[in-house]
Amino acid sequence: MTRPLHARACRYTVKRFLAHLHAIWHWMEYSRPPPVPYIIAHSAHHDIELPPHMDIAPGFEAAARAAWQTRPDIQFRAWVQ
């Protein structure tokens, strides 16, 4: 029973890592935040988890909050370290 649970945890961790990597990489490459995540733009989901260590990309947090605030119910969660 532990194997499926571990596999699920690994998939979740990889998904979060890739989402955060994409956001910071897009900022470093194009000097603008990536588009609003699809699940936020086209469904009832409303929580956005900001990437950790945003100090390596100065200005990213403010730009992302401004660009991704497409609906009044969107809430931003900081990465818990």
C-alpha positions in Angstrom: 0.0 0.0 0.0 2.9 2.3 0.5 4.1 2.2 -3.1 0.9 3.9 -4.6 1.0 6.5 -1.9 4.7 7.2 -2.6 4.1 7.3 -6.3 1.3 9.8 -5.8 3.5 12.0 -3.6 6.2 11.9 -6.3 3.8 12.9 -9.1 2.5 15.8 -7.0 6.0 17.0 -6.1 7.2 16.9 -9.7 4.1 18.7 -10.9 4.6 21.5 -8.4 8.3 21.7 -9.3 7.7 22.0 -13.0 5.0 24.6 -12.5 7.2 26.8 -10.4 10.2 26.2 -12.7 8.1 27.3 -15.7 6.9 30.4 -14.0 10.4 31.6 -13.0 12.0 30.5 -16.3 9.3 32.4 -18.3 10.0 35.5 -16.2 13.8 35.2 -16.7 13.4 34.7 -20.5 10.7 37.2 -21.4 10.6 39.6 -18.4 6.9 39.0 -17.9 4.9 36.4 -16.0 3.5 33.4 -17.8 -0.1 33.4 -18.8 -2.7 32.6 -16.1 -2.7 28.9 -15.4 -5.4 27.1 -17.5 -7.1 25.6 -14.5 -7.5 29.1 -12.9 -8.7 30.7 -16.1 -11.3 28.1 -17.1 -12.7 26.6 -14.0 -13.9 27.4 -10.4 -10.4 26.9 -8.9 -9.1 30.1 -7.3 -5.9 29.3 -5.4 -2.5 30.1 -7.0 0.6 28.9 -5.2 3.5 31.3 -5.9 7.0 29.7 -6.4 9.5 29.6 -3.6 12.7 31.7 -3.6 11.3 34.5 -5.7 14.2 36.6 -4.7 16.2 35.2 -7.7 13.7 36.9 -10.0 13.3 40.5 -8.8 9.9 41.9 -9.6 8.3 38.6 -10.4 5.9 38.4 -7.5 4.4 41.8 -8.0 4.1 41.3 -11.8 2.5 37.8 -11.4 0.0 39.1 -8.8 -1.0 41.9 -11.1 -1.2 39.8 -14.3 -2.9 36.8 -12.7 -5.6 38.8 -10.8 -8.2 38.1 -13.5 -11.0 37.4 -11.1 -11.8 38.9 -7.7 -11.9 35.5 -5.9 -8.3 34.5 -6.8 -6.2 34.0 -3.7 -2.4 33.8 -3.7 -0.6 31.4 -1.3 3.0 31.7 -0.5 5.3 28.7 -0.6 5.8 27.4 2.9 9.5 26.8 3.6 
